[in-house]
Structures are given as C-alpha cells and as structure tokens.
Amino acid sequence: MRETPRSAARARMVRASRPSRRVISSAAATICARLMLPQGRRSRAGGAAGGAAGGAAGGWSGPVADMRRTVADHLADCCPQDLGSPYLTSTRKADAMPGGPEQDGPERNRSERSGMVAALLAAAFPASLAQTIVIAALPVLRDELDVPAAQVTWTLTAFMLAGAVVTPIAGRLGDLYGHRRVLVACLLLFTAGTVAAGLAASAHSFGWLVAGRAVQGTGSGAFPLALGIARSALPPHRLKGVVALVSAVFGIGGSAGMVVAGPLVDAAGTPWLFWATLVLAAGALALATRLPVTRPGGGSGRIDPVGAVLLSATLVCLLLAISQGRAWGWGSARVAGLFAGAAVALAAFVAAELRVRAPLVDLRLLRGRGPVTTTLATLVVCVAMFGSITLIPQFVQAPRASGYGFGLSASAAGLLMVPMAVLMLLAGPAAPRIARRAGSRVPFQAGAVCAVAAFALLAWAHGALWEVYAACAVIGVGYGLAFAAIGNLVVENAPPGQTGVATGVNTIVRTVGAAVGAQAVTAILAARTAPAAKLPPESGYTGAFAVLAAVAVVALGVAAAIPRAPEAARDPREERGLDSGNVQVRALE
C-alpha cells in the first residue's frame, strides 16, 4: 500500500509519541525503588537484554518478579497499547485472551467501583429500615407489652434520639480513625441492638426493647461514614451520583419499613421485625469489611462529648416529661422537674457549643434571619410529619367497636402508607423546577398547604377509608415538596464555605423534630384517654390531627419569613447537583 503524505505524517507523530525503552525502564526502576523493592537477580531466562521492563515481564525471579510484573502492567495500562510496540503490551496472558479471568484496567476499576457502591448502599439500608419498621406495629406492641400508648412510642423515639447524637460523632470518629473501621463498629453495635430488641420482643420486656432500640440507633452513623468512604475513594465526577444513591436508600428504606412491618407482624409476630433486620445487618457487616480503607487524620480531629451528653439530657428530659405528663400529672413535681432539667441542660448545651472549637451542633451558623427561619421551618415540618405517620396506623387499626376505627390488620395499615411513600418520592423532583422559577421557599410553602389540607380532612372527615387514603396521598405530595425544598434552602442560607456543616446541623434538627412529633401526638391521645380505658376516644385523634394542622400552619408562616435567595446565588447547575443528593433524604427524615 502506497504511503501518502498524510499517513507518513501520522506515522511520524505516532513514533514521536512513543516512550522509549529507556524511559519505560527508568520508570519501572523508580517505582520499584519508591516501593522499597530489592533489585533482585535476573534469572537465566530473562537475560541481560530485557532491561527493567523486560525483567518485569518475565526475567526476574521470586516475589520481586510478581511485583515488577505488576509495575509493568500498570505502566502498560497507562500507555497507548495500540502503537505496536512489544514492550508496551501487557504481560498478563489473560488480558490477551477474550473472556480471560482478569479484566483490563478500566473494566476492573468499574467492577470494583460498582462493588464498593453496592456495599455502601447495603451498609446504609438496615438503619433506614429499622427507624420506621415499628410504626405500623405500635398498636400490636402496645397490646403485647401491656403499656400505654404514650410509652410504647419510646420504641420509636429511643432510636431517633440515639441517631441524633451518634450521627455527627460517627463522622468525626471516622475522620480520626478511618471511616471503614468506624462503620464496621457502628454496624456491630446495630447488630447487637437488633439481637437485644428481638429477644426483648420475644420475652415481652418493654424496658429491654427500648434499650435495644437505642443501641440500634447507633446504626444511623452509617450515613456520614458511607459518604466519607465515597469521598475518599471516588473521583469528584462520580461522587454526586453515589451521594444521591445513598440518600435514596435512606428514603426508600424508611418508606419500606412502614410497609413491610405489617406483613411481618401478621405472618410471624413482632420479634421478626428485628430478626428480619438482623439478616440485613449481617449481610451489610460482611460487605463493609470489604470496603476500601480510608486514611485517618482528616477533619478537625476533635469530638464534643460534653455537647453529646447535654443534647441527650435535654431531649430525654423533655420527651420523658411529655410522655409521662398524663400518668404523673402535668403539675406534679416529677414532670416539673423534668421540664426544668430540660431547660437547664439546653442552656448549658448552648453555652458549651458556642465555646468549643468543634461543636456537635455549630450554633454559630444560626446567625441571621435566613439560617434561623430555615432551621425552625425544618423542625416544625418534621414534628408534623412524624406526628402524622405515628397517628394514622393507630387510628385505622382501632376496632370498629370503638366508634371510629376500621379494624385493619397491621398489614393493611402498612399498605395504607404506600400512597404517601410513593407520592413523596414522585413529588420531590417537581420542587427544583418550581424553585428555579419562584425560589426554594415556594415549594416548601406548597407542601405546607398540602399538609394543612390533609390534616383538616383527617380531623373532620374520617368516617370512610377512602378519605384516609386521600389524606395520605395529599400528605405524601406535601412532604415530598417540602423536604425537597429544605436541601436548597439550607444551601442558599448557609454562610459561604459552610454548606456541609449547615447540612449536618439541619439533619440533627430533623431527627429532633421527628422524635418530638412522635411523642407529642401520643401525649395528646393520652390526655384524652380515661384512666381505665385502653383506647383513646375519637376526640383524642380529632384533637391530635387539628394540632398537626396548626403546626403545618406555623410551618407555612415561618417559611414566609425565609428570605429570598439572590438570583446570583442560585446556580442552576449547582441546584441540579444538590437536588440529586438531597431530595431523596426527605423520605427518611
């Protein structure tokens, strides 16, 4: 074939771009020296003409040969192999054979990355499922454990309290000691708590069940640790997608927990709420040990044990006073002492967090109208959300003889939550589109309006099951819009360079709001229940739904006070990236 001027020029360019044998030899020798490998002796088969690269291909003996072959393979993967140079060809025979046991570099990296992402998702799923798996089973647990409704809610609240405290600490410990090591420790604690909860449910021991659920709550630390591993092991252009997947798993797990609890209880009993979770925890633990090791030493290197203790004391005193107010008397010394203790612990917590360098909750971020109103709006809407998903399953499972319930089984009550969960996931993507046109607070306000309408319907029109289904659907749309907007509101109102810290503070506020909402509605039911009665009257549920409607109105008013973000501060490309990582968190929180 006659050589044309163009083909001759291309050949000269190819030859000029080829690394010389000397360059390859020098690179291989330098890498081996940096790895502190001995030079070794060449075998007779290698000869002296092979050079360092030739020796790496087959002329070195012993363990050094394996390492030098690896060096040559990495050099070959980095160099253009289609130039026809024999010393740039990989020495692995499997690479040259179609369908060989080893894959080439890009495919192998893609396979390893997929396995790592699957392990991260598996580590995040059990805790997200366990958080909500007891919700549909609360009436059954109340009867089996023979405790009042105000107390059985502690099986839900204990998990969330532990998660609120452990989540920021787990991230700091991961920076200090390595994210994989701390993740495995969190999963071990979660597994131990699951076993304790399962045994307590089998023995009908309420106290041990609450303790087991609190230990289970340490599994919530898997979320920041999984993101820490992803940041360390993935390139930036892959990170947003993985963050979105991990966030989606938390949302999907939280929704699945509400749905699968009923069938599990009806088919196998309440202990299987925890034995089924144990199977998932064991699988997640096995996969977590195969995750890449992250190098410790990042972050601030400090934790805030004083802040963790004071936050725990504040929440425990407050929620215990709310849950026991009816039984002990709202004017009793014990309840008054608990409220006073909560106030003192809160004041000490604020003072401590403003003084330490690396606080558990950086309250300095709450300066200015934007951060304060965004935080309050998040707190209020989470109170309403978890109040509703605590009330509705109990309401529909009440026997028809009570005059207001539908006598549904736990399975049917769980299926009732499906429209809410599905529409929550479907409505979320509409929020960023609305935000780009009208600002992020508009979808939040639209969600609050939906919540007001749904709670008003439940308070005054709940005689037919379709009305409850319709209300659940509207609640799902409302919370999907509201929680999708919260992520962007946090980013828009965070100080420059403090977006990550502001998001962490907002996550803690969500968990606190969820715990307060669950306990508050059960306290309302308990206040309307006669001392000798086992079930609250219809007026208790009507009053609770009316209170939730008022809470949603407060959320609407607080959202109106959130300042509009300047147009220059809203980058559409940045919004799309943030939406992919934050929208899916709404179903969990």
C-alpha positions in Angstrom: 0.0 0.0 0.0 1.5 3.3 -1.1 2.2 5.7 1.7 0.5 9.1 1.4 1.9 12.3 2.8 -0.9 12.3 5.4 -0.2 8.7 6.5 3.5 9.5 6.7 2.9 12.5 8.9 0.6 10.4 11.1 3.3 7.7 11.5 5.9 10.3 12.4 3.6 11.7 15.1 3.0 8.2 16.5 6.7 7.4 16.6 7.4 10.7 18.3 4.8 10.0 21.0 6.1 6.5 21.9 8.0 6.3 25.1 11.5 4.9 24.6 12.6 1.6 26.1 14.9 3.6 28.4 12.0 5.8 29.7 9.9 2.7 30.5 12.9 1.0 32.2 13.7 4.1 34.2 10.0 4.5 35.3 9.8 0.8 36.4 13.0 1.0 38.3 11.9 4.3 40.0 8.6 2.9 41.1 10.2 -0.3 42.4 12.7 1.9 44.3 9.9 4.0 45.8 8.2 0.8 46.9 11.5 -0.2 48.5 11.8 -3.4 46.5 15.1 -5.1 46.2 16.7 -5.1 42.8 17.0 -8.9 42.8 18.9 -11.0 40.3 17.9 -11.9 36.9 17.1 -15.4 36.0 18.8 -17.1 33.1 15.6 -17.0 31.2 15.4 -13.2 31.4 18.9 -12.4 30.1 20.5 -9.0 30.3 18.9 -7.5 27.3 15.4 -7.3 28.7 16.1 -4.2 30.7 14.0 -3.3 33.7 10.7 -3.5 31.8 11.7 -6.8 30.1 12.7 -8.2 33.5 9.4 -7.1 34.9 7.7 -9.0 32.1 9.4 -12.3 32.9 13.1 -12.0 33.7 13.0 -11.6 37.4 12.7 -14.4 39.9 10.9 -14.8 43.2 8.4 -12.4 44.7 10.2 -9.5 43.0 9.0 -10.9 39.7 5.4 -10.6 40.7 5.8 -7.1 41.9 7.7 -6.0 38.8 5.2 -7.6 36.6 2.5 -5.6 38.4 4.6 -2.4 37.8 4.9 -3.2 34.1 1.2 -3.9 33.9 0.3 -0.6 35.4 2.7 1.1 33.0 1.1 -0.7 30.1 -2.4 0.3 31.2 -1.3 3.9 31.3 0.5 3.9 27.9 -1.1 3.6 24.5 -1.1 -0.1 23.6 -2.2 0.2 20.0 1.1 1.5 18.8 2.5 -1.9 18.1 5.4 -1.7 20.5 6.1 -5.0 22.1 7.4 -3.6 25.4 4.1 -1.7 25.9 2.0 -4.8 25.7 0.6 -6.2 29.0 2.4 -9.2 30.2 -0.7 -10.8 31.6 -1.8 -13.6 29.3 -5.4 -13.4 30.4 -5.6 -9.9 29.1 -4.8 -11.1 25.6 -7.4 -13.8 25.7 -11.1 -13.0 25.2 -13.1 -14.0 28.2 -10.0 -14.4 30.4 -10.3 -14.4 34.1 -8.9 -11.0 34.6 -10.4 -7.8 33.1 -8.5 -4.9 31.8 -7.9 -1.7 33.9 -11.0 0.4 33.1 -13.3 -2.6 33.4 -11.7 -3.8 36.5 -12.0 -0.3 38.1 -15.6 -0.1 37.0 -16.3 -3.5 38.6 -14.5 -2.6 41.8 -16.4 0.7 42.0 -19.7 -1.0 41.5 -19.0 -3.4 44.3 -18.0 -0.6 46.6 -21.1 1.4 45.9 -23.2 -1.8 46.5 -21.5 -2.3 49.8 -22.1 1.3 50.8 -25.8 1.0 49.9 -26.1 -2.2 51.9 -24.5 -0.5 54.9 -27.0 2.3 54.8 -30.1 0.3 54.3 -30.6 -1.6 57.6 -30.7 1.5 59.8 -33.1 3.4 57.5 -35.4 0.4 57.5 -35.1 -0.1 61.3 -36.0 3.5 62.1 -39.6 3.2 60.8 -40.3 -0.5 61.0 -42.1 -0.3 64.3 -44.5 2.4 63.3 -47.2 0.2 61.8 -46.7 -2.3 64.7 -47.2 0.2 67.5 -50.7 -0.9 68.4 -49.6 -4.6 68.4 -46.6 -3.8 70.6 -48.8 -1.8 72.9 -51.1 -4.8 73.5 -48.3 -7.4 73.7 -46.2 -5.3 76.1 -49.2 -4.1 78.0 -48.0 -0.5 78.2 -49.9 2.8 77.5 -49.8 4.3 74.0 -47.7 7.2 75.4 -45.0 4.8 76.4 -44.9 2.4 73.5 -43.8 5.3 71.3 -40.5 5.1 73.0 -39.6 2.1 70.8 -39.5 4.7 68.0 -38.2 7.7 69.9 -35.2 5.9 71.5 -33.9 5.0 68.1 -34.2 8.6 66.8 -32.6 10.1 69.9 -29.6 7.8 69.6 -29.3 8.6 65.9 -29.4 12.4 66.5 -26.5 12.2 68.9 -24.4 9.4 67.2 -24.6 10.7 63.6 -22.3 13.8 64.0 -19.9 11.9 66.4 -19.6 9.0 63.9 -18.4 11.3 61.2 -15.8 12.8 63.5 -14.6 9.4 64.6 -14.3 8.3 61.0 -12.0 11.3 60.3 -9.9 10.3 63.3 -9.7 6.5 63.0 -10.8 5.7 59.4 -14.3 5.6 58.1 -14.4 1.9 57.4 -13.3 1.0 60.9 -15.9 3.2 62.5 -18.6 2.0 60.0 -17.9 -1.7 61.0 -18.1 -0.7 64.7 -21.5 1.1 64.1 -22.8 -2.0 62.3 -21.6 -4.3 65.1 -23.5 -2.1 67.6 -26.5 -2.0 65.4 -26.4 -5.8 65.1 -26.1 -6.2 68.9 -29.0 -3.8 69.4 -31.1 -5.8 66.9 -30.5 -9.0 68.7 -31.4 -7.4 72.1 -34.6 -5.9 70.6 -35.6 -9.3 69.1 -35.0 -11.1 72.4 -36.9 -8.4 74.3 -39.8 -8.6 71.9 -39.9 -12.4 72.4 -39.8 -12.0 76.2 -42.3 -9.1 76.1 -39.9 -6.9 78.0 -40.6 -3.2 77.3 -37.6 -1.8 79.1 -35.1 -4.1 77.3 -36.8 -3.4 74.0 -36.4 0.4 74.4 -32.7 -0.2 75.3 -32.2 -2.4 72.3 -33.8 0.2 70.0 -31.5 2.8 71.4 -28.4 0.7 70.6 -29.9 0.1 67.2 -29.9 3.9 66.7 -26.2 3.9 66.5 -26.6 2.4 63.0 -27.6 5.9 61.9 -23.9 6.7 61.9 -23.6 4.6 58.7 -24.9 7.6 56.6 -22.0 10.1 57.2 -19.5 7.2 57.2 -20.7 5.9 53.9 -20.4 9.4 52.4 -16.9 9.7 53.9 -15.8 6.5 52.2 -17.3 7.6 48.9 -15.5 11.0 49.1 -12.1 9.3 49.8 -12.4 6.5 47.2 -14.3 8.1 44.3 -13.4 10.8 41.8 -15.4 14.1 42.1 -17.4 13.5 39.0 -18.7 10.2 40.4 -19.4 11.4 43.9 -22.7 13.2 43.3 -24.3 10.2 41.8 -23.2 8.0 44.8 -24.4 10.6 47.3 -27.8 10.6 45.5 -27.9 6.8 45.7 -27.0 6.6 49.4 -29.6 9.3 50.2 -32.2 7.5 48.1 -31.5 4.2 50.0 -32.3 6.0 53.3 -35.5 7.3 51.8 -36.5 4.0 50.3 -35.6 2.1 53.5 -37.7 4.5 55.6 -40.7 4.0 53.3 -40.2 0.3 53.2 -40.0 0.0 56.9 -43.6 1.4 57.2 -44.9 -1.0 54.6 -43.2 -4.3 55.4 -43.8 -4.2 59.2 -47.5 -5.2 58.9 -47.0 -8.3 56.9 -44.1 -9.4 59.1 -46.1 -9.0 62.3 -49.2 -10.7 60.9 -47.2 -13.6 59.4 -44.5 -14.3 62.1 -45.0 -12.0 65.1 -43.4 -8.8 66.4 -39.9 -10.4 67.1 -39.5 -10.9 63.3 -39.4 -7.1 62.9 -35.9 -7.5 64.4 -34.9 -10.9 63.2 -35.5 -9.9 59.6 -33.5 -6.7 60.2 -30.7 -8.9 61.7 -30.3 -10.8 58.4 -29.8 -7.5 56.6 -27.4 -6.2 59.2 -25.3 -9.4 59.0 -25.0 -9.0 55.2 -24.2 -5.3 55.5 -21.5 -6.1 58.0 -19.9 -8.8 55.8 -19.8 -6.3 52.8 -18.5 -3.4 54.9 -15.3 -5.4 55.8 -14.5 -5.4 52.0 -14.8 -1.6 51.6 -11.6 0.3 50.9 -9.6 1.5 53.9 -9.6 5.3 54.3 -6.6 7.1 55.7 -7.4 8.7 59.1 -6.3 12.1 60.1 -8.8 14.3 58.2 -11.2 16.7 59.7 -10.9 18.8 62.8 -9.6 15.8 64.9 -11.9 16.7 67.8 -15.2 15.3 69.1 -17.6 17.0 71.5 -18.6 14.6 74.3 -19.9 17.4 76.5 -22.3 18.5 73.8 -23.5 15.0 73.1 -24.3 14.4 76.8 -26.1 17.8 77.2 -28.1 17.3 74.0 -29.1 13.8 75.1 -30.1 15.1 78.6 -32.2 17.9 77.1 -34.1 15.6 74.7 -34.6 12.8 77.3 -35.9 15.1 80.0 -38.2 16.9 77.5 -39.6 13.8 75.9 -40.0 11.9 79.2 -41.9 14.8 80.7 -44.2 14.9 77.6 -44.8 11.2 77.6 -45.4 10.8 81.3 -47.3 14.1 81.9 -50.7 12.3 81.8 -49.7 9.5 84.1 -47.7 11.5 86.7 -49.8 14.7 86.4 -48.8 17.8 84.5 -48.4 19.7 87.7 -46.5 17.0 89.6 -43.1 17.6 90.9 -41.5 14.9 88.7 -42.9 16.4 85.5 -42.0 20.0 86.6 -38.5 18.8 87.5 -38.1 17.2 84.1 -39.1 20.3 82.2 -36.7 22.4 84.4 -33.9 19.9 83.8 -34.5 20.1 80.1 -34.3 23.9 80.2 -31.1 23.9 82.3 -29.5 21.3 80.0 -30.5 23.2 76.9 -28.9 26.4 78.3 -25.8 24.6 79.2 -25.7 23.0 75.8 -26.0 26.3 74.0 -23.2 27.8 76.2 -20.9 24.8 75.6 -21.5 24.7 71.8 -20.6 28.4 71.5 -17.4 27.9 73.4 -15.8 24.8 71.9 -13.8 24.8 68.7 -15.5 21.7 67.1 -19.1 21.7 68.5 -21.5 18.9 68.0 -24.0 21.4 66.6 -22.4 24.6 65.3 -24.9 27.2 66.6 -22.8 30.0 65.2 -24.4 29.1 61.8 -27.8 30.2 63.2 -27.0 33.9 63.0 -29.2 35.9 60.7 -32.8 35.6 59.6 -32.2 33.0 56.8 -30.5 30.3 58.9 -32.8 30.7 61.8 -36.0 30.6 59.8 -34.8 27.7 57.7 -34.0 25.7 60.9 -37.3 26.5 62.5 -39.2 25.5 59.4 -37.4 22.2 59.2 -38.1 21.5 62.9 -41.8 22.3 62.6 -42.4 20.3 59.4 -40.6 17.3 60.9 -42.8 17.5 64.0 -45.9 17.4 61.7 -44.6 14.6 59.5 -43.6 12.1 62.2 -46.7 13.0 64.2 -48.9 12.0 61.3 -47.2 8.7 60.5 -47.4 7.8 64.2 -51.1 8.6 64.4 -52.5 7.2 61.2 -51.6 3.5 61.7 -53.0 3.6 65.2 -56.2 5.3 64.0 -57.0 2.8 61.3 -56.1 -0.3 63.4 -58.6 0.7 66.1 -61.5 -1.7 66.2 -64.8 -0.7 64.7 -66.4 -1.1 68.1 -64.5 1.9 69.3 -66.8 4.0 67.1 -64.1 5.5 64.8 -61.5 2.9 63.7 -61.6 0.5 60.8 -60.2 -2.6 62.5 -57.4 -3.0 59.9 -54.7 -5.5 60.4 -51.1 -4.4 60.7 -50.5 -5.5 57.1 -53.4 -3.4 55.8 -52.3 -0.4 57.9 -48.8 -0.7 56.4 -50.3 -0.8 52.9 -52.2 2.4 53.7 -48.8 4.2 53.9 -47.9 3.1 50.3 -49.6 6.1 48.6 -47.9 8.5 51.0 -44.4 7.0 50.4 -44.8 6.7 46.6 -46.2 10.2 46.1 -43.5 11.6 48.4 -40.8 10.2 46.1 -42.7 11.3 42.9 -43.4 14.9 44.1 -39.9 15.6 45.1 -38.4 16.2 41.6 -41.0 18.9 41.0 -39.6 21.1 43.8 -36.4 22.1 42.0 -38.3 23.0 38.9 -40.6 25.3 40.9 -37.6 26.7 42.8 -35.8 27.7 39.7 -38.8 29.8 38.7 -40.1 31.1 42.0 -37.4 30.4 44.7 -36.9 27.4 47.0 -39.4 28.6 49.7 -42.4 28.4 47.3 -42.4 24.5 47.0 -41.9 24.4 50.8 -45.0 26.6 51.3 -46.9 24.5 48.8 -46.0 21.4 50.8 -47.2 23.1 54.0 -50.5 24.0 52.4 -51.0 20.3 51.3 -50.3 19.3 54.9 -52.8 21.7 56.3 -55.5 20.5 53.9 -54.8 16.8 54.7 -54.8 17.2 58.5 -58.0 19.2 58.3 -59.6 16.4 56.3 -58.4 13.8 58.8 -59.7 15.9 61.7 -63.2 16.5 60.4 -63.8 13.8 57.7 -62.5 10.4 58.6 -65.6 8.2 58.5 -64.7 6.4 55.3 -61.5 4.6 54.5 -61.1 6.4 51.1 -60.9 9.7 53.0 -57.9 8.4 54.9 -56.3 7.2 51.7 -56.9 10.6 50.1 -55.4 12.4 53.1 -52.4 10.1 53.0 -51.9 10.9 49.3 -52.0 14.7 49.9 -49.6 14.3 52.8 -47.2 12.5 50.6 -47.3 15.2 48.0 -46.9 17.9 50.6 -43.9 16.3 52.3 -42.3 15.4 49.0 -42.3 19.1 48.0 -41.3 20.4 51.5 -38.4 18.1 52.1 -37.1 18.5 48.6 -37.0 22.3 49.1 -35.3 22.1 52.5 -32.0 21.0 51.0 -31.8 24.0 48.7 -33.0 26.4 51.5 -30.2 25.2 53.7 -27.6 25.8 51.0 -29.0 29.2 50.0 -28.9 30.5 53.6 -25.7 28.9 54.8 -22.6 31.1 55.2 -20.0 30.8 52.4 -18.0 27.7 52.7 -20.2 26.3 55.5 -22.7 24.3 53.4 -21.6 20.9 54.7 -21.7 22.0 58.3 -25.1 23.6 57.8 -26.5 20.4 56.3 -25.3 18.4 59.2 -27.0 20.8 61.7 -30.2 20.5 59.7 -30.0 16.7 59.8 -29.9 16.8 63.6 -32.8 19.2 63.7 -34.8 16.9 61.5 -34.2 14.0 63.8 -35.1 16.0 66.9 -38.3 17.2 65.3 -39.3 13.7 64.4 -38.7 12.5 68.0 -40.7 15.4 69.4 -43.6 14.9 66.9 -44.0 11.2 67.7 -44.1 11.8 71.5 -46.3 15.0 71.3 -49.2 13.3 69.4 -49.1 10.3 71.8 -49.3 12.7 74.7 -52.3 14.3 73.2 -54.0 10.9 72.9 -53.1 10.0 76.4 -54.5 13.3 77.7 -57.9 12.5 76.2 -57.9 8.8 77.4 -59.8 7.9 80.5 -57.7 6.2 83.2 -59.5 2.8 82.9 -59.8 2.9 79.1 -57.5 1.0 76.8 -58.1 3.1 73.7 -58.3 6.8 73.3 -61.7 8.3 72.3 -62.3 9.7 68.8 -61.9 13.2 70.2 -58.3 12.4 71.0 -57.5 11.7 67.4 -59.6 14.6 66.2 -57.7 16.9 68.5 -54.3 15.5 67.5 -55.0 16.0 63.8 -56.2 19.5 64.5 -53.0 20.3 66.4 -50.9 18.9 63.4 -52.9 21.2 61.1 -52.0 24.1 63.3 -48.3 23.0 63.3 -48.4 23.0 59.5 -49.9 26.5 59.5 -46.9 27.6 61.7 -44.6 26.0 59.2 -46.3 28.0 56.5 -45.8 31.2 58.4 -42.2 30.5 59.2 -41.5 29.7 55.6 -42.9 33.1 54.6 -40.2 34.7 56.8 -37.3 32.9 55.0 -35.5 35.5 52.8 -35.4 35.0 49.1 -32.1 33.9 47.8 -30.4 36.5 45.4 -30.5 35.4 41.8 -26.7 35.4 41.6 -26.6 32.9 44.4 -28.8 30.4 42.6 -26.7 28.5 40.1 -29.0 26.2 38.1 -26.2 23.6 37.6 -25.4 23.7 41.3 -29.1 23.3 42.1 -29.4 20.2 39.9 -26.3 18.7 41.6 -27.6 19.4 45.1 -31.0 18.1 44.3 -29.6 14.8 43.2 -28.0 14.4 46.6 -30.6 16.0 48.9 -34.0 15.4 47.5 -34.1 11.7 48.4 -33.3 12.3 52.1 -36.9 13.7 52.5 -38.5 10.3 52.9 -36.2 9.3 55.8 -36.5 12.5 57.8 
